[in-house]
Each structure stands twice: as structure tokens, then as C-alpha cells.
Amino acid sequence: MSETGTANRAPHTGHDLRRSLGFRDLVVYGLLFIAPMAPVGVFGTLDAKSHGAVALVYVVATVAMAFTAFSYAQMVRVVPRAGSVYAYARVALGRDAGFVAGWMAMLDYLLIPAVAYLFSGIAMNALVPEVSRWVWTALAVVVTTLLNLWGVRAAARVGFLVLAMEIVVLLVFVVSAVVVLARDGAERGWLSPLSGDGTQGAFALTAVIGAVSVAVLSYLGFDAIASFAEEVTGGSEKVARAVLFCLALAGVLFVAQTYLVALLEPVTSAELAADPGKQGAAFYDAVDTSVGTWLHDLVAVSKAIGAAFAALAGQAAAGRLLFAMGRDRRLPKALARTDAGVPRVALLCAAVITLVAAVWAARRDDGMDHLVSVVDIGALTAFTLLHASVVSWFAVRRAGGPVSWWRHVAMPVTGAAITIAVIVEASGAAQVVGAVWFVVGVAVLVGSEVGRAPTGEAPSPPRGHATGSAAHASVSVPEVTLTGMAVNTSAESPIPVGEVSRLIGGWIDRLGAVWVEGQITQLSRRPGAGVVFLTLRDPSYDISVSVTCYRQVFDAVADVVSEGARVVVLAKPEWYAPRGQLSLRAAEIRPVGVGELLARLEQLKKALAAEGLFAAERKKPLPFLPQLIGLVCGRASAAERDVLENARHRWPAVRFEVRNVPVQGVHAVPQVVQAVKELDEIDAVDVIIVARGGGSVEDLLPFSDEQLVRTVADCRTPVVSAIGHEPDTPLLDYVADLRASTPTDAAKKVVPDVGEEFERVRMLRDRARRCVEGFIEREERGLAHALARPSIEDPHRMIDERADHVASLVDRTRRCLGHHLDRAESELTHTHARVVALSPAATLKRGYAVLQKAGGHVVRDPEEVTGGEVLRARVSEGEFSVRVDS
């Protein structure tokens, strides 16, 4: 997908960047470049260097970088240009100092992505060792380069998803670490991450400062936000706030995670210092040992993906730096070419350099050490020149208004002192590489000056707008000499103003013609004059330029061109020396026809739809009964009257917050955008209506402007579009949360009718009453039916029936039991008779006797007795003795 310009502007070509980034996009790019889990790779190194006070290292580093962030915020407000510190130093310190700043920053912007790509390759190789880490590294370079070439907006959206993943993983780690610490306790003292673990001796501030020189690597990236100054919507104040916000958030994240890991780390700082091989994996080992392998793998995957997209942001920033230096002809001019607002040539150049450095390092065991050792020097040198730029611009030149000695002197001087101290504490190898890179830059600078044409460079001011004194400061680039015009000057031998004006005119006369599109805001045709004067304005921005043309050129289109018309002009820059005024001399004027406008609108509509701005899932529902409605409309217009009268007629209690703005013409777009933003920032506003009556296609064109469409898309408050009549469909209708055919229709759709609502309430009450009454009737019938049952009507009857049944059963039981007892008694009598009849006593009663020996033995056989033996005879009535005769 290619990114296109606005409907009222020709597609971006030449040397312009496209404004499409908001505050969230800047924060995403900054945090991506910084990487929320940046300390993962350097934790072991910092722990060893700082004697265990790793959390304190990040506290000091955050404070140190805060001075630099503050200086960025100061300069981006007055020099909202791509190139970041290069542009600031060039404006405040001169062209040569600007080149040096950009050259040193280039070392940072080109190598940091290489380091990040290498981190990604190492992490992926650890997960999939079958694929070499240089292959993973190259693949990451290719994927992120394609995203950057796609466009800064698309890359920011993908980056937002990756950033969200990193934040989630970081939260999982924090929660897991807290749980482990609460359950098992800390491996080190609770204050050791701030004071040291004591294994390498007492606390040493020099060790902490030495570690800070490495820790600043984790922060490098917040400065890259400033390189997108020409691509942000809404002014450079967003860039300043994004820089400070990213640094503060990164500092909190870094301190929190290093503090927790230091408490979980079972290996002392002395052991890490003694065995450098353990330093790179110290973070992972601590997580693996304390929490589990699952978190180790999760952090590794997050680090692999996050590092690649950190490199994406760094590569984008490097491309903007190369673009800015190419645009100012400090590097080859081809780098300043843009395609659909994307500096693709500069991005490809940065990608190639980064790819070579990253793959080279990935194929060497010590590649990471070589890259990391030289990255900081370039950034810190550029930061030092940044602080010097603040002092020079505000305090020395006093170009930024009243001087604040705290903001414009004390803060930047302190920041410069800190960066210089960190450079001094850096490794010797890093200092040598930085010095060599500086010498090469000076050689390139000298060579470019020698080979520069006598006409000098043609600085191109940024496309955009600013307000107040800062606006003038941001486009004024003071130079000490006019060497580009072959004039040598000094305080003792200045040249007259007239000569300077003549030289400027000669320089501008050598510039070529250009096709320009805009809207005519002022038109002066004096009778008899041979020249026509007009002012051409960019409807999307508060920028205009004077145009002159011969009468015959304008007469060719006089019938179709008037004030407010949109035209395309072939013009050449012209300098009017007596007044020192720049204008455009038009050679041809072409009106922009309705058909061409509609074609451009259709092209823009497709591009915005491809971005998903018109998707139904993005649309927010309107509140049922808004208490406060924001209304953007023309002053004393019929649209305002229709909305207010119809809304109050339908719901008298509704309140409005009205913003009266121009709804057509050159001032419409910026004022409508500003009004929508103001209403969106008011928490009490429940819905915003943008209303305008009918008109021609040209009259309704401001409501198809890309800037307005994107502003409405970013609103958190639901927006209703009520532009024109039913057939009119500006692009605002597609992005709005609700489209109304007319302003009257908008009032009807946003506010309910009080009469209808009362009727609806009455109907609902009747329905509720009928439902309750029906329920009561059903329950009454059920209760009556239940009461009619015999068991409820005469409960004693059932008891009596059951009592008779029980009595019958008792009687039956009694009879059965009596029969059983009688039969048992009879059987017992018979059995007793049989037992008695069969008993030995009965036998004795029949005359029988039992003979027993003296021992009681019963005689059963005559052979058992002998003659003369005395036996005892038992009979029925007793016993007696007998003697055996023979």
C-alpha cells in the first residue's frame, strides 16, 4: 500500500515527508527503539561493573538522560525538522557543527539497529539452533526494512502490537518475580540493587559511573523521536512531550526489572566479574533458576521479536537523518528523494549498512562486543553538541525569546557535563573508534566544502507550520558568512544590505520552475496593469506564498478562476531585491476541475480505507441521551440553527458546546481540526457533531481533507458527520461514527424525542403492568386449583381414611400373629410329647433297668461282667445293687 497525500494536495514527491504520525505513534517508535526489556542483554555486564548496584545504575542513567531529553524538547519546538540533533546544531552552531553532530549521531543510528538485529538473531538461534544466527539476523533486517518502506504509519501500527506484547511479557515477569520473592525470599539483600552486594568491596561511585556509560545504551532511542518532527500532525509540541514521556517510562521500567532480577540473581557480582562468559546470559539464568524455564523461553521470544522491531524504529530514524543531511546537500542529494512521503532511498541505504554490520557481527563470536563498544560514543558526542545548541540558540543568540537561565543554561550545561563524563569513563576501544569516526567525518566535511559549487547549498525549510516567535525561529538558519555566494565577510568588512539582496536574488534566479497546487486567497487585478498579484495558500496548513503573473497568463483562465478557486501553477521562485521579498512568478495557471478533484478524492478514499480508517469495528456507539453535545459549524449558519432548534425541540434539557469556524475556504481545515480536538479533550462532551449546509463539491472539499479525516479517526468521542444534503458524501462521512444526511437529521439521530420517549415509557409501563397483572392472575388460578384439591380442602378426610386402613392392618396383623402362636403352641406340645415318649425315663417306667459298673460304665454286653461283681441297677423309681452269680 502506498501512502498518498491529502485530497487537496498533490501526492508527495521530491523532498517532502508526509505528516501522518500522532502522539501515540511517536511513543510507540520511541519505546520500540528503547525496548522495554533492553536491560535483558546487558544486565550481567552492569551487575559486574557496578559491584551489584545495577538498579542504581539505571536511576543515575535516567537522571543523566533527562537533561538530554529536556534539551531535545527545547530544540524540537523551535526547529521542527527531520534530522534531529543534526538540524539543531546546524541552526544554532552553524553548518559545520551541524554536520559533525549528524555524522556522530549517524554512528549511533546505524549501529544501534545492528546491535538490536544481532540481539534478535542470537535469541532466535537459541530457540532454533538449526538455523544460523546470521540468517535470523538478515531475515529480521529484511522484514523490518519492508515495513519501513511501506510507510511510517503502517510500521507504527505493527510496532504497536509488538510493543504491547513486550509490555505483557514484562508484566508477567514482574508478577512472577514478586510471587517468587514473597514465597522464597531474595538471594541478595533487599537494598543491594541500590547499594551493591558487597562481594567486590564497599560501594564505589566510580564503578556505578563506569556502568552508566554502558547503561545509556538502553536509553538510546528516545532521541530518535525527534527525527520524525516533519511527519507528526499537530505541531512539534507532541514531539517534545513524547521525548520526555518515553524517557520517564523507560526509566521506571528499567529500574523495576533490574531491581527484581538482582534480588533473584543467585550468582554474585564478583562471580560475574570473574567469568565474563556468564554475563550475557545472567538475566535469563536468574529467571530460569528462580521462576522456571517457561518464563525464560517467553522472555527470549519477546526479546527476539522486540529487538527486531527496536531495530525497525532505529532504521527509520537513521533514514530520516540521512534524508535530512542529503536534503541539505551535506551527503549525496539522492538520499533526499521521497516516494509518497517516505524517504525510501535513505531507508535502503541505512538498511544496507545495518545489514552488513549486523551480519558481520553475527558471524563472529566477539561481534556483539565490537558493536556495543562503539555505539555510545557517537550518541554521547551528538548529545553534547545538542546541549551546546540549546545554550547557543537561546542564551547566546537569544533567538528563542526571553532567556531562562535555568532551562537554557543550567540544564544544558549540566547535561553536557554528564555526557562528557560518561565519554571519559567509556572504554578505550570505544574512544578510539569514536575519534576515528570523527576524523573521517571531518575529512568528508572538508572534501564536501572543496567540491561544493560556487552557488552553495540550497537549504530547504521544512514543510509544516509553527506559531508565534518559534515559527520565525524554526525557519531562520543564520549563517556567519555567505561563502555559498563567493563572498567573504567579517565584522570589520561587512557588505551592504543591497549587495546581500542582490546576491540572494542571483542565487534564487538559478532555481528551476516547479508545479505548485493551492487555493487562491487574494486576487488583485488593477485596471490597465500588466501584472496580476495573487496569494496561493495551502488549505491544510497556515502557509501561503505570493504569486505574480503577466496579465495574459491570468486572462487565459480568468473566466473559471476567482478567489477561493483551487489551481495548479507552474512557477519559478523570484526575488524582489528592493524589498527583500520572495515570490513565485507564474508561467501557467490551470484550474483544478471537479472531475480531477473527485478522482483525487477517490484515490485518497481508497488509501484511507486500506488503512482501516473506515472499518465498521472502529466506529463508536452514540450515547442514548447525551448531556453535552459538541457542535462544530459556521457562525450564525442555517446548519447551527437547525441542529440547535431541532435538538432542543426534541429534548429541551440538552446542552451544547458550540465552536463556530469557517466551513469553506482556506481557513476551514485548520480551524475545524482545532475545534474537533478542543471538543474531544472536554470530558463532559458526549458526542461531537460536525455540521454544514449544502454546497458545491469545492465548497465541501475541506471535509474531505486527510488531516481532518485522521483527526476524527483519532477522536475518543463519537463524531457525527452532517455535511450538505443526502447526495453529498465527503470523506468525513466514512470515518465518522455516524453519518447524518442533513444537520436536521443529525439532531434527530443524536437526541431522542422527549414525546416519543414519554410514549415509549407509557407503553413500557402498560406492558409491565399487563405482565404483572397476568402473572398475578396465573398465580391466583394456580392457588385456587391447589386449594380445590381434596387434600387441601378436607385434610382430616385423608387422615381418617388412612386411620381405618391402619386399624384394618393392625387387626389383620393381630389375627395372623394369633394363628402363628396357636400353630407354634400345638407343634411345641406334640414335640414335647414325642420327646417325653422317647426319653430314657419313659423307657425305665415301662420296666426296664440300666446296669452300671462301679465306675458308672453302662453294661451292654454280658462279656463285660464277671462273676461276683457288684453292679448298680437304675430303674424308674430309683436304683439298687446286684451281684453277678456267674
Secondary structure, DSSP 4 states (H G I P E B T S, - for coil): ------TTSPPP-TT-----B-HHHHHHHHHHHH-TTTHHHHHHHHHHHTTT-HHHHHHHHHHHHHHHHHHHHHHHHH---TTTHHHHHHHHH-HHHHHHHHHHHHHHHHHHHHHHHHHHHHHHHHH-TTS-HHHHHHHHHHHHHHHHHH-HHHHHHHHHHHHHHHHHHHHHHHHHHHHHHHHH--SS-TTHHHH--STTSS--HHHHHHHHHHHHHHHTTGGGGGGGGGGBSS-THHHHHHHHHHHHHHHHHHHHHHHHHHHH--S-HHHHHH-GGGTTTHHHHHHHHHT-HHHHHHHHHHHHHHHHHHHHHHHHHHHHHHHHHHHTTSS-GGGG--BTTB-HHHHHHHHHHHHHHHHHHHTSTTHHHHHHHHHHHHHHHHHHHHHHHHIIIIIIS-TTSS--HIIIIIHHHHHHHHHHHHHHHS-HHHHHHHHHHHHHHHHHHHHHHHH--TT-----PPSS---HHHHHHHH----S-BGGGTB---SSS---HHHHHHHHHHHHHTSPPEEEEEEEEEEE--TT-SEEEEEEEETTTTEEEEEEEEHHHHHTTTTT--TT-EEEEEEEEEEETTTTEEEEEEEEEEE--HHHHHHHHHHHHHHHHHTTTT-GGGPPPPPSS-SEEEEEE-TT-HHHHHHHHHHHHH-TT-EEEEEE--SSSTTHHHHHHHHHHHHHH-TT--EEEEEE----TTTTGGGG-HHHHHHHHH-SS-EEEEESSTT---HHHHHSSEE-SSHHHHHHHHS--HHHHHHHHHHHHHHHHHHHHHHHHHHHHHHHHHHTSHHHH-HHHHHHHHHHHHHHHHHHHHHHHHHHHHHHHHHHHHHHHHHHHHSHHHHHHTT--EEE-TTSPBP-SGGG--TT-EEEEEETTEEEEEE---
